[in-house]
Amino acid sequence: MNTTELLLSFSSVALQALLLVVLISRGLQQNFRWFLAYLATNFLFGVGLVLIRNQPRPYFYTYWIGDAMVASLAILASFEIFQGVFQKFFSLPGFRAIFPRASVLFIFLGSVRAFEKSGPTSSENLLVSQIFSLEITAYILQFGLFFLLLVLVQFFRLPWKQYTFGIAVGFGVSAAGSLVAFMVRSEFGTKFDPIFRFVVPLTYTIGVAIWLLTFLWPVPKSLETTTPALTPEAVVTELRQYTRTVKEILKR
């Protein structure tokens, strides 16, 4: 690690520690179990990597094992946010399965692509390629969830002061920068490693800062995470209003 990478690592670890304290002190661990597990795992591996940064082999295995666990937990945390926002839609046939099916599809496609790109290589390199693919899948799902909520907030004029939305924004910002860095590295190889090693921890640190501000910001009782942001009835009403508006415009 160079000085910049080390500074980013320390900043990320410190912010995550503070965020974990805030979450637990506010008793929110029951509302965001997977998100808390994601943060705690990332924090523990972050501390471990800093401590063994000068030991190449242990660092290598710790890094990729941690990445596999964190990417898996990130997908579960994203599904947790999806459930929190769209809980009342789960009564609609097949709606509950949208996110899990999309996750399985992306994981499968990413795995196939990683296998094809790795070609005849060692089992170690193949495993790294699969973990790399899993990370990209997690970032795609995170950014997709953020984009979906962004559209819904604008379309239905929903308030942003909700913990679920704050988590989605942090995921979206972190995923956007990291996804670009991962894609560039995947396509052009290790010559872009210096950018990769800087952008990924930087965007994640920004994401953690957003989460910290989200949970430090006072949220009105009416906007607590226990209340789903949307209902099927509200969606139908809004769609009917927009449909009438469009028809009136077309008749002119």
N, C-alpha and C positions, 0 to 999 in steps of 0.2 A: 504494500500500500504506500502511495506517496502521501505528502502532507495534506493535499486537498481531499483525497479519499478518506484519510484517517479523520479529518475534521468533520466530514459529512457523516461518517459512521458514529462518531461520538455524539453529534447533534441529534441524529436519528434515534440512538439508544436513549439519550436523555429525554427527548420529547415523548418517546413511547413509554418510558417509566412514569413520567408525569401524567400522561393520558390514562395509563392503567390505574394510577392512584385516584384520579378524578372519577373514572368509571365505577370503581369499587366503592369509593366514599359516598357516591350518590346512589348506590344500590341499584345500578343499571345492569349488573352482570346477568340478571335473570332475563332481561329483555333482549340482550345481545350476546348470547352464549357463544355462538360461533365466531362472532366478531372479536369477542374477548379472547377466545382461544387462538385466533389468528394473530392478534396483537402480542399476546404473551409468548407464543412460539417464535414469532419474528424477533421479539426482544431478546429472548434467551439465546437464539442462534446468533443474533447480532453481537451480543456480549462475547459469546464463545469465539466468533471469528476475529474480533479485535484482540482477544487474549492469545490466539494461536496464529496471528498474522505472519509471523516469521517462521512458521513450520509448514512448508509447502504441501507435503502429503496429507497430514491431518486437516489442513485448511481446505484442500481440494475435496475430501470426502465430507467434511462438515458442511461446506458450502452447498454441495449438490444434494445431500440428504435434507438439509434445511430448506432448500428451494422446493424440493418435491413436497414436503410437508406443508410449507407456507402456501404454495400454489393450490394445493388441495383444500386447505382451510379457507383460502380466499374465495374459492368457488362456493363453498358452503356458506360463508358469510354473505356473499352476494345473493344467494337464494334466500337467506334469512331476511335481507332487506326487501327482496321481491315479495316475500310472504307478508311482511309488515305493511307494505303499501297496498297490495292487491288481495288481501285476505278475504274480503267480501265477494271477490270474483270467483273464489274457489268453488262456489256452488254451480258455476257454469260448466257444462261438460268439457272435459279435457283441458280446462284452463290451468289447473294445478300442475299438470304435467309439462307445460310449455317450457319452463326454465330447465327442469331436469333433462328433458329430451334434447333441448338445444345444447346443453352441456355435454351430454353423451356424444352427440353428433360431432361437435367441434373437437372433442378429445379424440374420437376415432379418426377423423380426417387429419388432425395434426399428427397423430401417431403414425398413420400411413405415410404422410409426407416426410416425417422425420426418418422413417425406415428407408424410404426411397433415396433421400439425400445422403444418408450415412453410408449406403452401399456396403461392400464387403469390408468390414472393419472389426475391431475388437468389441467384445461385449461391454466393456467399460465405456467406450465412445458411443455405442448404441444406446446405452442407458442414459448417458448425458444428453444425447439428442432427444430422447423421449421426455426427459424432465424439462428440457428447454422448450419442447413443444407444449407441454402441460402449462408452463408459465405463460406462453403466448395465448393459450386458450383462456386462462384465467383473466388476462388483461383484456381480451376481446369481450368476454362476458361482463367484466366490470365497466368497460367503456360503453358497451351496448346498453346496460342498465342505466347508466348515467344519462345517456342520450335520450332514452325512453322517458325518464323522469323529467328531463329538461323540456321535452315536447309537451308532456302532460301538464307541467306547471304553467307553460305559456298558454296552452289550449284551454285548460279548465280554470285558469287563474288561481292556482293553488298557492298557499303560503309556503315559503322556503324554511321557515323556522320550525323544522321538525328534525329530530335526531336521524331518522332514516334518510332524509334528503341530504343532510350534512355528511353522513357516511358515504352516500352515493357520489357526492361531489368529490370527496377526498379520493375515493377509488377511481373516479373518472380522470382527475388530474394526474394522479400517479400512473394510471394505465396508459393515458395518451402519450406522455413522454417516453415511458418505458417501452410501449409497444412499437413506437417508431425506432427506438434504439435496437430492440430485439430483431425487428424485421431487417434493418440495415445489416446487422451482424450476421443474421441468418443467410442473407443473400450474398454478401460481399466478404464474409469471413473475418478473421481475427485482425485484419489491418485497421479495423475501426474499433478495436478494443479500448483504446484510451477514451473515446467518446462514450462508449457503452458503459465503462466503469464509472464515468462521471454522471451521465444523464439518469441512469436507473436509480442510484441512491438519492440524487437530488430531487427527482420528481416524487419519490416515496416520502422523503423528508417534508416536502411541501404538503403532500397528502396528510401526513401525521399532524402537521401544524393546523390544517383545516379541521381535522377531527377534534383537536384540542380546543380550538375556538368554538366549534359546534357544541361541545359538551360543557364549556364554560359559560356559553350564552344562555341567559334565562329563557326558558320555553314556557309559554302560557299553558295552563292546565288543559285547555281545549285542544292543544296541539301535541299532547304527549303521544308517545309511541304506541300506547295501547289503543289509540283510536285510528283506524285505517283512514288514509287520506281520501280514498275514492269509494264510491258505491256504484253498483250497476245502474241504479236509478238515475244518479247524477249524470253518468255518461250518456245514457239514453236521452235524457232531457237536453243536454248540451248538443248532442248530435242532431236532434230534431230542430233546435233553434238555428244551428248553422246550416242545416239543409234548407229550411225556409228562407234564410237570408240569401243563400246561393240561388234558389229558384226565383226570388224576387229580382235579383240582379240580372239573371238570364232573360227575364221577361221584358226588361227595359229596352 
